[in-house]
Amino acid sequence: MDKARILVLAIAGCAGIAALYLASGSDDKPAPPPPVAQLPTVDILVARSDIGLGQA
């Protein structure tokens, strides 16, 4: 085999091993975010269609 091919295969092998190591990583999951504070809300009624002046 040509020296250049061996060098390319060695670099590809090292890159594959590095990718395998990085992909395996740690199985620790990040902590869940803290709960968001619930703000008080108010219900609002909205007309379905336009209401003329003086109409109920």
N, C-alpha and C positions, 0 to 999 in steps of 0.2 A: 504494500500500500504506500501511497505517496505520503510524505511527511505533512503536507498541507491538509490532507483528508483526516489524518490521525489527530491533528491539532483541532480541526473543526469538530470532530466527534468528541474530543475531550472537553472542549468548551460547551458543546451541547449537553453532554452528560452532567457537567458541573451546574449548568443552568437548570437542568431537570431536577437535580438533587436539591438545589436551592429553592425551586418552586414547590417541590414536595414538602420541604421543611416549613416554608412560609404558609402553605395551605393547611398544614396540619395544625399549626399554631397551638393555642391553648383552648380548652373547651370551656373556659370561664365565660359565662354570659355577663354582659354589663348589668349593673344594678338598674332596676326600673326607675323612671323619673318620678320625682315626688308628685303627689296628687295636686291638681290645680284647685285653687280656692273657688268655691261656687259663689257667684254673686247673686244677690236677691233679684228676682225678676217680677214683672207685673204683666198680667194678661191685658191685651188691648183688643177691643172689638173694632173691626173695619167694615165699612159699607161695601156691599158687593157691586153696587152701581152708583152713579151720581145721584145725590139727593139735592133737590131744589131748596131754595131758601124758604123757610117756614114749614117744610114738610116734616112729618114725624118719621 
